[in-house]
Amino acid sequence: MRLPIAAAVAVLLALPAAADPVLGRWKTQPDDNGNFGIVEFAACGEKLCATLRESFDGAGKKIASANIGRAIVWDMAPKGNGAYGGGSIWSPDRDQTYASKMTLAGDSLSVSGCILIICRAQEWSRVK
């Protein structure tokens, strides 16, 4: 009897992340090199994560990248009212990992990350 109850609780705990409005594909802002990417958010247990799916140069031409399939955002938790926090974000152009937070407003996602007092921010747009 305990196994069905535990399974039901696990499903219920996963539901908030599964129905989260940030899920899906997002176009990043160009990085220091002028390149941008398409990242895809998914539920990762009770939290959210995003993986780099495609890379493009400054002219919008698809480019090969060793970072395709790599985690860009992980351990992001919904905080309510479009706010997310407690996660990390990896920046391919600087090969740095930052403590991150995000704010969702419609089809715009404000993403920021900090290492100590050094912070970066970008606006990502939903891919339809």
JOLIN-V339046 format. One record per residue. PHI is phi in radians with two decimals (NA if undefined). OMEGA is omega as a letter, one per 20 degrees, with the letter a starting at -180 (NA if undefined). BURIAL is b if it has 9 or more other C-alpha atoms within 8 Angstrom, else e. Layout:
PHI/OMEGA/BURIAL ; PHI/OMEGA/BURIAL
//
This chain:
NA/a/e ; -1.16/a/e ; -1.07/r/e ; -1.09/r/e ; -1.17/r/e ; -1.09/r/e ; -1.13/r/e ; -1.12/r/e ; -1.13/r/e ; -1.07/r/e ; -1.12/r/e ; -1.11/r/e ; -1.19/a/e ; -1.40/a/b ; -1.03/r/e ; -1.01/r/b ; -1.23/a/b ; -1.13/a/b ; -1.73/a/e ; -1.15/a/e ; -1.20/r/e ; -1.43/a/e ; -1.05/r/b ; 2.15/a/b ; -1.79/a/b ; -2.35/r/b ; -1.61/r/b ; -1.40/r/b ; -1.34/r/b ; -0.99/r/b ; -1.55/a/e ; -1.04/a/e ; -1.63/a/e ; 1.52/a/e ; -1.52/r/b ; -2.39/a/b ; -2.40/r/b ; -1.95/r/b ; -1.96/a/b ; -2.13/r/b ; -1.50/r/b ; -2.51/r/b ; -1.32/r/b ; -2.16/a/b ; 1.21/r/e ; -1.52/a/b ; -2.00/a/b ; -2.07/r/b ; -2.45/r/b ; -2.39/a/b ; -2.09/r/b ; -1.24/a/b ; -1.83/a/b ; -2.58/r/b ; -2.22/a/b ; -2.40/r/b ; -1.47/a/b ; -1.06/r/b ; -1.54/r/e ; 1.53/r/e ; -1.47/r/e ; -1.08/a/e ; -2.22/r/e ; -1.30/r/e ; -2.63/r/e ; -1.18/a/e ; -1.55/r/e ; -1.04/a/b ; 1.56/a/e ; -1.48/r/e ; -1.16/r/b ; -1.84/r/b ; -2.23/r/b ; -2.62/r/b ; 1.07/a/b ; -1.43/a/b ; -2.05/r/b ; -1.12/r/b ; -1.94/a/e ; 1.74/r/e ; 0.94/r/e ; 1.41/a/b ; -1.70/r/b ; -2.38/r/b ; -2.83/r/b ; 1.37/a/b ; -1.77/r/b ; -2.25/r/b ; -2.35/r/b ; -1.83/r/b ; -1.80/a/b ; -1.07/a/e ; -1.19/r/e ; -1.99/a/e ; 0.85/r/e ; -2.17/r/e ; -1.92/a/b ; -2.08/r/b ; -1.18/a/b ; -2.24/r/b ; -2.52/a/b ; -2.49/r/b ; -2.36/a/b ; -1.74/r/b ; -2.42/a/e ; 1.14/a/e ; -1.74/r/e ; -2.13/r/b ; -2.15/r/b ; -1.49/a/b ; -2.07/r/b ; -2.41/r/b ; -2.60/a/b ; -2.37/r/b ; -2.11/a/b ; 0.95/a/e ; -1.82/r/e ; -1.61/a/e ; -2.17/r/b ; -2.32/r/e ; -2.51/r/e ; -2.50/r/b ; -1.89/r/b ; -1.84/r/b ; -2.08/a/b ; -1.16/r/b ; -1.63/a/e ; -1.80/NA/e
//
